[in-house]
Amino acid sequence: MAEHSIERIPTVVADGVDIVYRVNGTGAGRGSATAALNRMLRRQQAEKAAGVRTVHAVKNVSFVAYKGEAVGLIGTNGSGKSTLLKAVAGLLPVENGSIYTDGQPSLLGVNAALMGDLTGEKNVYLGGLAMGMSREEIRDRYEGIVDFSGINEKGDFITLPMRTYSSGMGARLRFSIAAAKDHDVLLIDEALATGDRSFQKRSEKRIRELREQAGTVFLVSHNNKSIRDTCERVLWLERGELRMDGPTEEVMQAYEEFTGGADKPKAA
């Protein structure tokens, strides 16, 4: 009886979500802000013109995520995983349906924009401020962020411009900045695919801590082991449709049968 009385608090509700991209194949006016605005104002006419097509990236997807959950998003390339994350973060509009969030979603992707010409140190402050931390909070957590990222293990890279970093180093620093703050909803796009196993273990441990602090974590990854180690629930998207939603092992087994193991992590 007692276990049925535990209240599950929703943090993200997706209700019949459709996301449609409109692709202008002609390239007319490309690079001009005025031309881009004109295309937006003439969208309906433009859609009828040759060279403009629509891509239905996410199709009628519905789910509810709860506090304390870590939810994996899997699917073959082009299945709509990253698109759905961006919509949950409020970075993409939905064509139909609705997305409701309780608290502020934070999207962490391997392409998250920090400033390439600034040093890693300055980007730690920039990223922390962007997430709502005060300068004092960032100062207090600075050493921990750098240590967590591991980018100084082979030299004083934190004092160099981020454009000199490898893609893996940049991704590790982005995750470390995000991991320094507690999040209501943290959306992670492939960040755990970078770095060695030691960094992945630190990342997975931090995700578990976020869950324990009543945060909700979404993880997009092609690394099946990271999904298994981190998430207790998985959403499987295929061609934009939600094919399966359930316990991690159940969904992963079905997915691996579908792919023939094609998306299992390869040796580095």
N, C-alpha and C positions, 0 to 999 in steps of 0.2 A: 504493500500500500504506500509506503513512504516514498519509494522511487517514482511513483506516478504523480506525486505532489510537487516534484521539482519543476519549476517553471522554466521553459525554454524561451529565451528572449530573442526575437528576430532582429537581425542587424541589416540584412540585405534581402529585399523581395524583388524578384523579376517576374513580371506578369505579362505573358504573351508578347515578349520583346522581338521586334523585327528591326534589323539594322541594314540599311541599303546605302551602298556607295554609288555615286554617279560619276562616271569616268568620261572625261572629254578627250576623245581620241584625236581631235584635230589639232590641239595645241595652239589654237588661235588666241592671240593676246597673252600668251604665257609670259609671266614675269612682270606684267603690268598690274598694279593694284587697281587702277581704274577699270581695266578690262575685266579683272576678276569680279569686281563689284557689279559691273554690267551683266556679267554672266549669271551672277546670283539673282539679280532682279529679273532676268529673262529666263529663269530656269525652266519654266514650263515649255516655253518655245524651244529652248535649246535641247530639251530632252526629245523633242520630235525631230530634231535635225539629224542628218547622217553623221556618224562618228561619235555620237553620244550613247553610251550604254549604261545600264544599271547592273550592279552586282549585289545580289541578295546574300549578304555575308552571314547574318544570323536570322533564323527563321522560327518565330513563335516559341521562344525559349522561356520557360517558367521554372523557378525554383525559389526556395527560402533558405537562407543561411542564418545560423544562430551564434550568439556569443559563445566564445570558447571553442569554436570549430576551426579546424584547418581543412580546407576543401581544395582538392586537386582538380585542375582542368587539363584534360588530355584530349588527344585527337590528332589525326594525321595533318600534315602541312596544309594550310589554307582552310582549316575546319571552322575558324571563327573564334578561337580561344582568346587571342590578344585583342581582337575587336570587341569582344564581350567585356573584357577587363576594362578597356578604355571607356566603354559606356557606363559601367558601374562607377568608375572614377569621375564621371561627369564630363569627360573629354570628347565624347561623341554623342550626337543626338540619336534618339530612337525614332524609327519611322512609324511604328505602331506599338501599342502596349506601354508599360511604365516600369521604371526602376525606382524603388524607394530604399533609402539608406538611413540608418540610425547612427548618427555620428559622422565624422569626416573621413571619407575614404582617401587613402594615400597610395598612389601607384608608383611602384618601383620597377623599372624596366632596364634592360641592359643599354637602351638608348636614351635613358633619362638625361635631360640636358643640364649638365654643369658647364662651366666656362673653360674651354680648352686652353686659353692663354693665361689663365690664373693658375697659381700653384695648387697642389693638393690641399695644403693648409688653408688657403683662402676659400677653396671650394667646400671644405668641411664647414666653415662658418656660413658660406652662402647657402649650402644645402640645409643646414640646421635652422637658419632663419626662415627659409622657405617653408619648413615644416612647423613653424610656430614656436621654436625654442628661443629663449632669450640668449644674449651674448654670454651672460654669466653661466647659464646651463651648458652652453657649448664649451666654454672654457673648462668647466668641471668634467666634462665627458670627453674632451679632446684626445687625451692620451689613450683612453679606452677605445675610441673609434679607430685611431691609427693602429693600435696593437691588434684589434680585431681583424682589420683588413689585411694585415700581414705584408703591406706593400713596402715596408722599410726593412724587411728581413735581409735584403741583399743590397742595401744602400739607402741613402737619405732621399728617397724618391718623393717624400711628402713636400719637400721644398722645391720640386721641379714642376714646370707647367704640366697640366694634365694631358696636353696633346702629345707629350713624350711617353705616356703610359701605353702599355699594351691594352687591348680590349678587355682582357681578363682583369688586369690591375684596376682599370676604371670601374668595371662592374663590381669588383670587391669593395672598392671605396664607397660606391653608391649604396650598396647594401649595408655597409657598416654605419654610414650616416643615418640611414633609415632605421636601423636596428637600435640606435641609441635612444630612440623615443618610443614610448608606448602608443599604440595606435588603436583606434576604434575598429577600423577595417584596413588591413594592409594587403595590397594587391601586388604580387611578385611575379614578374614575367621573365622567366628563364635565368634569373640572377644566380641560381644555385648551380647552373651548368658550368660556371667558371671556377677556376681555382682548383687546388688539390683537394684530396679527401679530407685533410685536416680542416680546411676552411669550410667545406660542406658540412662537416660535423658540427662546427661552431654555429653555422647558420641554422642548421636543423634544431640545435639546442635552443637558440634564441627564439625560433618560431614557437617551440613548445612553451617557452616562458611567456610569450605574448598571449598564447591561448589561455594559459593559467591565470593571466591578469584580465581575463574576460574579453580579450580582443578576438577578432575574426580574421583569419588569414586565408587568402586565395593564392594558390601556387600553380602557375603554368610551367610545365616542364616536359621535355622529351626524355628525361632521365627517370625511368620507371622506379629505380631504387630510391631516389629522392622522394618521389610521390609516396612510395610504400613506407619509408622511414618517417615521413612528416605528417601525412594526412590520414584521417580516419574515414573520410568520405571523398568520393570522386564523381565529378560530372564529366561525361564523355560526349564531346561534340563531334559530329561528322557531317561535313557539307552544310554547316550552319545549323543543324538540327541537334537537339538534345537526345542522344540515342540511349543513354543510360545514366541513372543517378542512384548511387547506393554505396554500401560499404566498400572500402578500398580494394580489398583482395578480390571480392566478387566482380567488381567492375574491371579491375586490371586483368584478371584471367580472361574475361570475355574480349577485352581489347586486344590482348596479345594473341588470342586465337584469330581475331579478325585481321591483324597485321602480319601474322606469322612471325612475330617477334622482331619486325623490322625497326620498331622504334626503341628497342632495348638499347641501353647505353653501350657505346663502343669503347674499347680501351683507348686511353689517350696516347 
